[in-house]
């Protein structure tokens, strides 16, 4: 019997080329921004060529058919650029940043109840109006609001509160440390460009208005769910995990616990993903399956399931990963209701196109990337893997299915995990086999708890059982995370290497389906190029000699890098494996492939020798300088040294680095005085970390 040859995946996905063209347009506009008028002219020319070729029947000739296809793809790219331009907050004609220099007062509507932080309360608000020229000017854009600590604040300022303040918002700034997270870019993609700190008495509550109908309903329902969980799951860590599992609310999760889940490869459990929506879809479809017995009522099953899916998506904050799943399940349900077969890959591509047209900045969202990579990988590789991992025994067959899905999901997510997180959990298979079913049971248990919350005795029992299960899960995750050989850390790959690795994986997918040796050879070539890039980077980093002064608020932090070894000079708190080190300093050390060999406290005022170059360190007091100061190449200022002009004039004309341990006003004073004396001054708080090749 003759078998039909397998059709390549790219031929089964007619929208794939449009998705790629759309992504190209989005990326081009973000990194090489152009005026909106240029896109209009380009679109008009492309449309004329496309219509003209068709009008004169040139499409019968193959080259002209290709030209029409290219015109259509370029039009899609232009569409992606236009959507990106429109969604960039800077391009809004009433963006509040255009009015702030002239504003005397601003009006902010809080979009959420303030959340307690270590030193303040934090909330995101919509800056709706500014007072300019004795009148209110309507504006658009979000702002981060920090409130001074006040015990009455959380209850007195619910979502929808309108406040007026003369305080001027400040533009968001990155820490600027090498390899660090680009917080400014991330915030701009969320429509947030400024932040404002409000001390007690510096603002006035005008009124409290309700949010729009749907957001208000979702917020009230979310608050009720959180209150129900808090009533029956009293312990903090267990409550935090239960909130994250049910609706993706991660405010109360401790950083160390999140890191433990990440280290073990199961962070997707506490970050709302398609797994959660799939379980809810399965439960709803099963509970409503009796409607499917009558053709007249089959639509009820689909519509009710759709309503529950989108309700849960709204409660979970409509993150890109959950939106992807919601659109996919919508396509699946609609296909079932209309008796039309739907392709998983086609549904995946359609959902990506829809989400990028709604919010093109989802393309940079890590959850979006991991979600699509994981689902694509499962579709492409799970059938192949399951051929070699199977069993006739029911329980072992279930375990084999878990293993094949888990292994398949890791393949295409590997480049993204290595690039974004610089680590890979070696025990992911073991942890997922245990944690996924346990978390699934907890999720169903929480849904049952919410359903029986009206019956306090039963709800108390359910809450007690859930608390014990989550406590065991947390304890087990932390124990596995502490295993030294369970995590591959400090992996550094750049964007070209990650792209080569992803391309190799796609070629492997083609080889798995079509068994063409060419695909395997191309994959091997891409992996070889990636390895060559790693070797070249290792060689380059082995010769590096750097002086790095970090921007860490209220702390002294300096790295002297020699090859793969680092000598640290700074405050002892930064030697601990905590948030300050992991957020501010560790990304730089991963980037430079260096590890700390020696650590010293902040030296007193004096001259240090760093790689045969002399560095003057001014610490706390500006002491009398000796004659050796004329030979220094750099000057580091820490711990609030006051910039006396007569003493600064005695310094040599070399870069002066004012680190993060200085008070902000004092650091700005250094900048002003140095500028007046025509000296180079680098304020790390404003200019980011100072990096010098020695």
N, C-alpha and C positions, 0 to 999 in steps of 0.2 A: 504493500500500500504506500503510495507516494504522499509524503507530508509536505504541507505548504511551508515555505521558508518564513522565518520570523520577520516581522516588519519592524524596522528600527523605531525606537521610541520617538525620535524627533518627527517622524512621518505620521505618528498617531496623534500628535499634539499640534493641531493647526494654529493654536494661539501662542505657542511657545516663542516663535520668532517675534510676535508682537510684544510679548512680555519682555524679551531681551532688549528690543528697541526702546520700549518705554523706560527700562532701567538705565539705558545709555543716556537718554534725554535727561532723566532726573540727575544723574551723576554729573553730566556736563554742566547743567545750570548751576549746581551747587558749587562746583570747584572752578568753573570758568563762567561766572555769571554774565549775562547779556541783557540788554534792554528788551522789554516786551515787544516794542515795535519791530525789532529785527526778526523776531519769531513770526510776527504777522506777515512781513514781507516774504520770508522764507516759505511759510505755509502756502501763501498765494502762488508763488512760482511753482512749487511742487505740485499743487493742485492743477494748475494750468497744464503742466507737462503731462500729468497723469490723464487728465480728461482729453487733452489734445491727441495723445497717442491712441487712445481708444476711439476718438471721433473719426480719425482718418484710417481706421482699421489696420494700424500698424501692428496690432497685437497678434496678427497671424504670423508675423516673423519673430523667431525666437529671441533675438537680441532686444527687440522692443518690449517683449513680454517681461524680460528681465528688468528693463528700465522702469516699467510700470510697477513691478514688485518693489524695487529699490525706492521709488518715490513714495509708495505706501508706507514702507518701513520708516523712512525719514520723516514722514508726516506724524507717525506715532511717536518718534523721538521728540519732535517739536512739541507734541501734546504733553509729553512727560516734562519737558523744560517749562512749558507754560504753567502746568499744574504746580510745579515746584516754585516758580516765581510768585504765583498767586498765594501759596501757602506760607511764604516767608513773611514773617510779621513786619520786617523793615519796609516792605513794599506796600503796606496798608496805608492809604492816604490819611487816616485818622489814628495812626500809631502814636501812643502817648509820648514816646521818646522825642517826637518832633516839637512837643509843647513844653517839656519839662524845664528847659532853660528860662522860660518866661513865666512859669507857673508860681502862684503864691499859695495855693492850697490844692490838694488832690482829694478825690473821692474814690474809695475802694469798696467793692462789694466782695465779702469773703465767700469763697466757693466751698469751704469746708470748715468744720470746727477746729480751732487751733489745737495742735498736738504738742504735748509737753516734751521738751528737749532738756539737755543738761543745764543750760544757762538761760533758756528762754522758751517761749511758745512759738510755734511755727504754723503758718497757714498760707495757702495760695489764694490770691484774690484777683479780681478783675478790676483794673484801673479804668473806671468808666467815664470820669470827668476830671478836668483840670480848670482851675480858676485863673483866667487870663484876661487882662484888660477889662476888669470889672464885670466879667460874665463867665458862665460855665461853658466850656467847650467839650463836646462829646468825644471820647477817645476809645481806643481798643487796645487790648493787650493784657497779659497776666503779669503779676508782680508777686514776689515772695515777701511775706510780711513776718517780721520777728517782733514779738511782744516781750516787754520786760516781765519777769516772773511776777505773778499776782495770783493768789489762791482763788480769787473769784472769777478769773478770766475765762476758763474753759466753759463754764455754765452760762456766763453772761454774753458770750459772743458766738452764737450758733451760726451755721452756714446761712448765708443770706443777709448777715449784718452789714449795714452800710456805715462806714466811718469816714470822717473828714480829718485831715491833718495837714499842717504846713510843712512837715518833714519832706525832704526831697529824696526820692529813691536814687540809689547809686547803681551804676552799671555792674553787672556780674563780672567777676574776674577769675581766671584760672589760677591755680597755685603755680603753674608753670614749671613744675618739676619734670625732669626727663622721664619719658615713658608714662607720665601720669595721665589720669582720666581728664578728658577735655570737657569740663563741666559747662563752660560757656556755650560751646556748640550744642551740647545736649539740651541745654535749657532753651536756646533759641529755637530748636526744632520742636519744643513743646509750647512755643509762643511766649516764653518768659525771658525777659532781657534785663530786668532790674530787681533790686531788693531794697527794702526799707526797714529800719529798726525804729520801733515806737516805744519810747519810755512812758512810764506812768504819767498821765496828765498831758501827754503830747498829742492826743487825738480825742475826737468827740464822736460818740455813737449817734448817728442821725436817726436811723430807724432800722427795723428788721423786716425785710421783704422776702417773700417766698421765691424760691428758684422756679424755673420753668416746670411744667407739670410732670414730665417724665423724670428729669433729674431729682426733683423734690420727692417723688414717690420712691425712686430707687434709694435715695439717701435715707428716707424714713424706714424703709424696709431693711436696709443694711444696718442701721442703728438698732433696730429691733432684734435682728439676728445676733449682733454682737452682744447685746444685753442678755439675750437668752443663753448664749454660750458662757458668758461671765457668771451667770447665776448658778449654772450647774457644773462648770469646770473651773474651780476656784484657783488652782495653782498657776503661777505666772507663765512658766515655760510651756506647760501643757495647753493653757488657754491660747497662747500665741500661735502654737502649731495648729490648733483646731481652727482658729480664725483664718490662717493662711490656707488650710486645706479646703475649707468650705467656700470662701468667697475671695481668696487671694489677698486678704488684709494682713500686711506684713509689718505694720507700724510697731507692734509690741515684740517682734522677734529680736532676740539678742544677736549681736554680730557674731559672737563665737559659735552660737548654735547654727546660724546660717552657714558659716564657714565649714562646720563639721558636715553638714548635709552636702555642701559643694565638694568637699574633699573625698566623700564616699561615692560621688556620682549619682546622687538621688535628689539633687536640689530641685528637680522638676516637680517633686512631690509637694513642696511648699511654695512653688511658683506656679500659679494657675496655668495649666496647659491643656492640650487636647485630650490627655488621659482623663482629666476630670470631666470634661464635657462628654467624652465617649461613655463614661460610666453613667452619667445622668441620662444621656440619650438611650442607652440600653435599658435602664430601669423604666423610663417613661414608655418606651416602645413595648416592653413586656407587660407593664401594668395596663396598657390600653389595647393589648393585642386582641381582646375579645370583641372590640369594635370591627376588627378586620374580618370577622366571620360573616358580616353582612355587607355586601357591596355598597348598599345605600349609605352606610355609616363609616366606610373606610376613611373618608376624608377627615373625620373627627380625630382619629389616631395621629395623622400627620400634622394637622393644624395645632392640636394641643401640644404635641412634642416640640413643634417649632416655637410655640409661645414660651414653653419652659426653657428651651435652649437659649433663646434671646434674652429672656429675663435673667437667667444665670449669667449670661455674658455681660449684661448691664451691671449687675451686682458686683461682678469681678473687675469692674473698671474698664471693660472693653479693651484689654491689652491686645497687641497685635497677634500674639500666639493664640489667644482664645478666640479672637475674631476670625483667624484662619480656620479654626475648627468649626466655628459657627457657620461660616459660609459653605464649607465643605459638607457639613451635615444637612444644610439647607438644600444644596444641590442633590444630595442623596435622597432626602425625603420627597422633594418635588419630583424626582425621577421615579420613585416608587409610586407616588400618588397618580402619576400620569402613565404608568406602566411602560416607562422608557428606561433602558439600561444606561447607567452612567459609569464613566471611566474614572477611577480614583485619580489618575494623573491629570486628566482633563479638568476635573473638579479642583484639583490643587492649583493648576495654572490659572483657571478662571478666578479663584479666590484671591490669588496674588495680584492679578490685574485690577480687580475691584478695590482691594485695600490700598494699592499704590495710587490709584486715581483719587481715592478719598484722602489719603494722607501719604504723600510721597516720602516723607521722612521715616516712615516705617522701615524703609530699606536699610537704614543704619541701626535699627533697633536689634539688640542682640537676641532678644526673645523671638523676634520675627525670623531672623536668620536661622537660629537653632531649630525652631519649630518646623520650618519648611525643609531644612536639611534632614531632620530626623524622619519626617513622614515620607519624603522622597526616597530616603535610604531604605526604609522598611519596604516600600513598594518595589524597589529595584532589586534588593538583595535578599529579603526574607524568604521568598519562594526557593531560591537557590540554596540557601543555608539549611532550610527545613528538609531538603532532600537527604542530608547527611546526619541530621539530628532528629530522630523519630523513634517512636515506640508504640507497641500495641496496647500496653497497659494504660488505662485512662489517666491515672495520676502522673505517670512518667511522660505520657503524651502532652499533658498540660505543662509540665516542667520544660519539656523540649520546645514547646511553643513559646514559652517565656524566654528561653535561652536564645532561640532564633530571632525573635523580635528585638531583644536587647542588643544582641550582637549586630544585627542589621542597622539599628538606629545609631550605633556608635560610629559606623564607617564614614558616612558623609558628614557627620557633625565634628569629626576629628579635626579638620583644619580650622574650624571656627573656635573650638574649645582651646586649641593650642595658641591661636592668635590672640584671643580675648583674655583668657585666664592663665595662660603660661603654665598649665599643669594638666595632668591627665590621671584620673582615678583608676588605678590598676585593679581594684576590687569591685568595679562597677557591676560585673556579672553576678557576683555573690550578693552584693547589697540590694540590687534590683529584684532578684528572685524572692527575697524576704520582704523588703520594704514595700514594694508595689502592692501585693495582695493585702498586707497589713494596713497600709494607708487607704486602700479601697474599702476595706471593712470599716475603718474609722469614718470615712466620708459617708458611707451608707448609714452608719450609726449616728452621725451628726444630723443627717436628714431626718432620721427617725426621731431623734431628740427634739428637733424643731417641730415635728408633726405632733408630738405628745406633750409639748411644753405646757399645755393647759392642765394636764394631770400631774401635779407636783410630785407625788410619791413615785410614779413610774419614771418621770423625767429625772428625778434624783438618782435612781438606780442606774439608768442609762448613762447619766453624766459621770457617775462614779466608775463605771466600767470603762468608759472612754478615757477618763483621766488616767487609769492604771495602764491601759494599752499604750497611750501616747507617752507616758512616763517610761515605759519599757522601751519603746521605739527610740526616744531621745537618748536614753542611756546607752543603748546598743550602738546607735549612730556615733556618739561621741567616742565610745570605746574603739570602734573600728577606725575612726578618723585619727586616733592617737597612734595607730599602728604605723611604725616608721616606713615599712616597705610597701605601704598601701597607696602611696601617691608619688607620681613622677612630677617633680617640681622644677621651677625656674627654666622652663622651656621657652626659647626665644625664636620665633619665626616672624618674618616680615610679610607684607602683603603679597609681593610676587611669589614668595615661597608657598604661602597659603593657597594662592591661586593655582600654582603648579600642582600642589597636592590634591586640590579639589578636581582639577582637570584630569589627573591620573585616576581618581575614583570614578569619574564619569566614563572614562575609557574602559575601566574594569567592568562597569555596568553594561556597556555595549558588548564586551567580550563574553560576559555571563549569558547574555541573551542570544547573540549571534554566533559566538565561538569563532570570530575572525581573528587570526593571528596578528593582523595589523593593529587592531585595538590594543592588544596586549603589549605589543612592541612600543606603541606610542605612550602607553601608561608607564612602562619601564623607563622610557626616555625622560618623561616628566619627573618621575621620582628621582632619577639620577641627577637631573639638573637641580632639583631641590636640595639634594645631598651636597652637591658641589657648592651651592650657595651657602649652605651651613658651614662647610669647611673653610670657605673664603672668609666668612664672617668671624669664625674662630681665630683664623690667622691674624686678621686685622685687629681683633680685640686683644690678642696676646701682646701686641706692641703698644697698647694705649697707655697714656699717662695723663691723668685728668685731675683737676681740682674742681669740686662741685660744692657750692654753697646752696643748701636747700631752702625753700620757702616753707617753713613749718611754723605756724602761729605760736608765739611765746616760747619758742625753743631754739637752741643752737644746734645746728646739724651740718657737718662738713665731712665729705668723703674725699680721701686722697687715693685715687685708683692707680694701681700699677699692674698692668696686664689683667690677670684674673683675681688679683688680691686687692682688698680695700682696707685702708686704715681709717677708722671713724674717730672724729673729734666732736664731742657734743654732750648734750644732757643724757643722763643715764636712762630716762624713761623711754628714749628712742631705741634702746637696746632690747627692750621687751618685744615679744612677738604679739603686738597688739594693733589697734586700729591706726595709731599715729605712724608706726613703722610701715605697716602694710599699705597704707594709703599714700603716704608722702615719699617714702624712701625705697621700699622694695621694688616698685616698678623700674626705677632707675638702675638698680643693681641687676635686675633681670635683663634689662636692655643692654647693659654693658657686660653681662655674663661674669659679674664679680661677686665675691663673697667676703665677708668681714673676717680678717685675720687678727687684727688688733683694734682695741677701742680705748680711747683716753678721754678724761674729763676735759671740760673747757679750759684751755690754758690761760694763765694770767697775761696781762699786757706784756708784750715782748715780741721778739723776732723768731720765727720758725723757719727751718730749712726744709723745703718741699721739692724733691726732685732737683736738687742743686740750685733751686731758686729760693730767694728769701721772701717770706710773707710776714708782714706786720699785723699782729692781732691786737686790736684795742678792745679790752674786755672790762666793762664797768667803769673804769676811771681812765681819763686821758692823762697819763703820767708824762713826766719829762722825758723826751726822746733823746737817745744818744746819737753819735755821729753815724752809726751803722744804718740808720734809717734811709740814707740816701741810696742804698743798694737794693732796697726791696722792690719787688715787681707787682705785688698786690697788697691791699690793705683790707682787713676784715674788721667790721665794727659790730660788736654784740653787747647785749645787756645794758642798753640805755646810756651810751656815752653821749654827752652833750656836745654839739658841734660848735666849739668856740672858734670864731673866724681867725683870731690871732694864732691859734695853735694849728688850725688846718692849713694856714699859709706856710707852715714849716714842713708840711708833708711833700714828698716828691710827686710829680705829675703822673701818677699811676692809677689804675682803676681802684676805686673805693667801693667795697661791697658792704652794704648795710643789711644784716640778716634779719630773720623773722623774730628774734628775741627782743628787738627794740620796739618801743611803743609806736604805733602808727604815726602819730603827730610828730614824734621825734625823728622817725625815718624820713618823713616829708621835709622836715627842717634841714636834715643833712643834704637832701637833694637840692633844696633851694640855695643853701650856702655854697655848696660845691659848684652849682651852675653860675653863681655870681662871681666865683673865683676861677671859672673856666677849667674846673677839674671834672674828670669823668666819675660819675657816681651811679652805682647800680643798686637800686632799692628792690630787694627780692619780693617784697609785698606787692609792689606795683609792676615790676618788670619780670617776675618769675625767677627761677633758680639761675644762679650764675655758674656757667660751665666754661672752663678754660683748658685748652690743650697745653701741657707743659713740655 
